[in-house]
């Protein structure tokens, strides 16, 4: 509410806040955010949620009865393209496999990428 109130002081932002009502700002783990972003490509929200739930249930750790952690890059690096496809990821499976293996091996450093300077 406080963020919406502050943003609404500007007429353009007020319109944007009104248009985006219901959208939530997340403080999501970087690894989880990148995987979720790939899964979201050309997808709808119910399908995205289903894929992520299946991913967590099958490869995450049960943290409480019926609740699962998001699987680590190391865990997902053990999967094949076919394993990802079984979750319903479709054409995204090859990208998920490559990312998981790259992050687990250290070839891809998400924190380093996040902290890169941008030049405009």
C-alpha positions as CSV (number, residue, x, y, z in Angstrom):
1,X,0.0,0.0,0.0
2,X,2.8,2.4,0.9
3,X,4.6,1.8,-2.4
4,X,1.3,2.3,-4.4
5,X,0.6,5.5,-2.5
6,X,4.1,6.9,-3.2
7,X,4.0,6.0,-6.8
8,X,0.5,7.5,-7.2
9,X,1.9,11.0,-6.6
10,X,3.0,11.1,-10.2
11,X,0.0,11.1,-12.8
12,X,1.7,8.6,-15.1
13,X,2.6,6.2,-12.3
14,X,-0.8,6.6,-10.8
15,X,-2.3,5.2,-14.1
16,X,0.3,2.4,-14.2
17,X,-0.5,1.5,-10.6
18,X,-4.2,1.4,-11.5
19,X,-3.5,-0.7,-14.6
20,X,-1.3,-3.2,-12.7
21,X,-3.6,-3.6,-9.7
22,X,-3.1,-7.1,-8.2
23,X,0.5,-7.5,-9.4
24,X,2.9,-8.3,-6.6
25,X,6.5,-7.3,-6.1
26,X,8.5,-10.3,-5.0
27,X,11.8,-10.6,-3.2
28,X,12.5,-13.9,-4.9
29,X,15.7,-15.9,-4.8
30,X,17.8,-15.2,-7.9
31,X,18.1,-18.8,-9.0
32,X,14.3,-19.4,-8.5
33,X,13.5,-16.2,-10.4
34,X,15.7,-17.1,-13.4
35,X,14.2,-20.6,-13.7
36,X,10.7,-19.2,-13.3
37,X,11.3,-16.6,-15.9
38,X,12.4,-19.3,-18.5
39,X,9.3,-21.3,-17.6
40,X,7.1,-18.2,-18.0
41,X,8.1,-17.6,-21.7
42,X,5.0,-17.8,-23.9
43,X,3.1,-19.4,-21.0
44,X,0.0,-18.6,-18.9
45,X,0.0,-18.3,-15.1
46,X,-1.9,-21.5,-14.2
47,X,0.5,-23.5,-16.4
48,X,3.6,-21.8,-15.0
49,X,2.4,-22.5,-11.4
50,X,1.7,-26.1,-12.3
51,X,5.2,-26.6,-13.8
52,X,6.9,-25.0,-10.8
53,X,4.8,-27.1,-8.4
54,X,5.7,-30.3,-10.2
55,X,9.4,-29.2,-10.3
56,X,9.5,-28.6,-6.6
57,X,7.5,-31.7,-5.6
58,X,9.6,-34.0,-7.7
59,X,13.1,-32.5,-7.2
60,X,12.8,-30.2,-4.1
61,X,13.1,-31.3,-0.5
62,X,9.9,-31.6,1.6
63,X,10.2,-28.8,4.2
64,X,6.8,-29.4,5.7
65,X,4.1,-32.0,4.9
66,X,3.1,-31.1,1.3
67,X,5.5,-28.2,1.0
68,X,8.7,-28.4,-1.0
69,X,11.7,-26.2,-1.5
70,X,12.8,-25.0,-4.8
71,X,15.4,-27.4,-6.1
72,X,19.0,-26.2,-6.3
73,X,21.1,-25.8,-9.5
74,X,23.1,-28.8,-8.4
75,X,20.0,-31.0,-8.1
76,X,18.6,-29.8,-11.4
77,X,21.9,-30.2,-13.2
78,X,21.4,-34.0,-12.8
79,X,18.3,-33.8,-15.0
80,X,18.1,-34.5,-18.7
81,X,16.1,-32.5,-21.3
82,X,13.6,-35.4,-21.1
83,X,13.2,-35.0,-17.3
84,X,12.3,-31.4,-17.8
85,X,9.9,-32.2,-20.6
86,X,8.1,-34.6,-18.3
87,X,7.2,-31.6,-16.1
88,X,5.5,-30.0,-19.1
89,X,8.2,-27.4,-19.9
90,X,8.0,-28.1,-23.7
91,X,10.6,-26.3,-25.8
92,X,12.0,-24.6,-22.6
93,X,13.5,-27.9,-21.4
94,X,16.8,-27.5,-23.3
95,X,17.2,-24.0,-21.9
96,X,16.5,-25.2,-18.3
97,X,18.9,-28.1,-18.6
98,X,21.7,-25.8,-20.0
99,X,21.2,-23.2,-17.3
100,X,21.1,-25.7,-14.4
101,X,24.3,-27.4,-15.7
102,X,26.0,-24.0,-16.2
103,X,25.2,-22.7,-12.8
104,X,26.0,-25.9,-11.0
105,X,29.4,-26.1,-12.7
106,X,30.2,-22.4,-12.1
107,X,30.3,-21.7,-15.8
108,X,27.4,-19.3,-15.2
109,X,27.6,-17.0,-12.2
110,X,24.2,-15.5,-11.6
111,X,25.4,-13.2,-8.9
112,X,28.1,-11.8,-11.1
113,X,25.6,-11.3,-13.9
114,X,23.3,-9.5,-11.5
115,X,26.0,-7.1,-10.4
116,X,27.2,-6.2,-13.9
117,X,27.2,-2.5,-14.6
118,X,24.8,-1.4,-17.3
119,X,25.8,1.3,-19.7
120,X,23.2,3.3,-21.6
